[in-house]
């Protein structure tokens, strides 16, 4: 396992969160875990339709596809992510 630490921003509630992931995980799996954990922390449903949530990497200046593997597309420890 190759641990990376990510900062996730959620404009819907104007907050930032820190997460740990594996660089071999897909963006779709990481996004699903982000959503689950953020909603558990906040104790509210922030995302009406989880299938419509997009994840962007601000350091790579673009959206990640659900099938992208984090380490292969350049996401590394300290990368800033945004759920939109």
Secondary structure as the mmCIF struct_conf table of DSSP 4:
data_model
#
loop_
_struct_conf.conf_type_id
_struct_conf.id
_struct_conf.beg_label_comp_id
_struct_conf.beg_label_asym_id
_struct_conf.beg_label_seq_id
_struct_conf.end_label_comp_id
_struct_conf.end_label_asym_id
_struct_conf.end_label_seq_id
STRN STRN1 UNK A 3 UNK A 10
TURN_TY1_P TURN_TY1_P1 UNK A 11 UNK A 14
STRN STRN2 UNK A 15 UNK A 22
TURN_TY1_P TURN_TY1_P2 UNK A 23 UNK A 24
BEND BEND1 UNK A 25 UNK A 25
STRN STRN3 UNK A 26 UNK A 26
HELX_RH_AL_P HELX_RH_AL_P1 UNK A 27 UNK A 42
TURN_TY1_P TURN_TY1_P3 UNK A 43 UNK A 43
BEND BEND2 UNK A 44 UNK A 44
BEND BEND3 UNK A 48 UNK A 48
HELX_RH_3T_P HELX_RH_3T_P1 UNK A 50 UNK A 52
STRN STRN4 UNK A 55 UNK A 57
TURN_TY1_P TURN_TY1_P4 UNK A 58 UNK A 61
STRN STRN5 UNK A 62 UNK A 64
HELX_LH_PP_P HELX_LH_PP_P1 UNK A 65 UNK A 65
TURN_TY1_P TURN_TY1_P5 UNK A 66 UNK A 67
STRN STRN6 UNK A 69 UNK A 69
HELX_RH_AL_P HELX_RH_AL_P2 UNK A 70 UNK A 73
TURN_TY1_P TURN_TY1_P6 UNK A 74 UNK A 74
TURN_TY1_P TURN_TY1_P7 UNK A 77 UNK A 78
STRN STRN7 UNK A 80 UNK A 83
#
